[in-house]
Amino acid sequence: MKSYSKEKQSDFEVRGPRAYIRWDHTEETKTDFDGESTTQWVCEEIAVDKHISRYSLIETIIRTQYPDYGSEIAAINNGGEEYTVYQAFRERSKSIADGYIEYLFNKNNLVTQKVQIQ
């Protein structure tokens, strides 16, 4: 799902039981009817349980481009450019998931270090 904001959002954010994972950040400038220009940030965003498994997270990210298993299989079977694009997005999904896992690990280590210091 597309997410719009006035400022660039972080790639990973945990709020309560949910994790917000964002990628493909782009800055867009829009001109309204009065000729006023405004800049906004656009990215892909998913909201998932913060304890989601790596496998489920990869699958959820892939579903943003291939909404069901049939469309994913079609891209694979069609071969050529569609297959190449699918494989690139699949690898990107793995990279995003690994980034989230690393984010959680680092965040948990910081919390542990703060608790040990106090």
N, C-alpha and C positions, 0 to 999 in steps of 0.2 A: 504494500500500500504506500502511496506517496505521502510524505509528510512535508509540511510547509512551515517555515519559521523566519523570523526577522534576523536571527543570528544562526550561525552554523552550530548544529547540535553535535553532541559527542557521539562517537560510534556506539558506545555501550553505556547503558544507564540502568541501575537497579532501583526500583521504587516499590517498597513493600514486597509482595510475593511475585511481582512481575519484573521482567527484564525487557528493555527496549533496545533493539539492535538495529543499527542504521548503516547504510552504505550508499555508494554512488552519490555523494554530495555534489551538488552543482549550484552555482549562484546565478539567479535570473533577474533581469531587470524588466519590469513591466511599465508601460505608459498607460495612464488612465485617460478617460475622455477629456479631461481638462489639460492634458499634456504633461501632467505631473509624473515623474518617474519614481518608482519605488523598487528597491532591491529586496529579494527574498531568497532564502535557501530552500532547496528542494532535495529530498533524498528518499530512498526506499526505506521503509521501517516495518518491523514486525514486533509484536508484543507477545512474549511467551512466559511460561513459568520459569522463574529464575533458576530452578534446579533441573532444567531440561537436559536430556542426554545429548551428547555430541551427535549421535546418529539422528535423533529426532530434530535437532536444530538444523542440521544439513538438509534434511527432508523438507522442513518448513521453509527454509530459504529457497530451495529449488521450486517449491509450490508457488512462489511469487511470480515466477516466469512460466512455469508449466503447471497449471492449476490442478491437473489430475494425472493419474498414472498413464492414461491413454495418450495424452499430448506429449508426455515424456518419451514413451515408447515410439511414437510417431517420429519425433525428432531423431531418435537413434536409427530407426529403420529407414528414414528418408535419406540418410547418409549425406555426403557432400558438405555443403556450407551449414546446413541445419545441424548436422552431427558435430561439426567443429565448434559451432556456437554453443551447443548444449554442453559439450565436454569442457569448454572454457568456463562456462557458468558453474558447472559442477565443481571444478577445481576452486573457483572463486568462493563458492559456498563453503567448501571445506576450510579455506583460509579464514573466512569470516568466523566460522564456528571455533576454530583454533584460537583466534584473537579473543573471542568472548571467554573461552576457558582460561586463557592467560590473564585476562582482565580480572576474572573472579579469583584466580589464584593470588594475584598481586593484591587485590583488595582484601582478601581474607588474611594474608600475611601482615598487612598493615594493621588490621584490627588486632591480630594476635600480638604484634609487637607493642601496640599501645597498651593493651591489657597487661602485658608482662612488665612494662615500665612503671605503671601506676602502683 
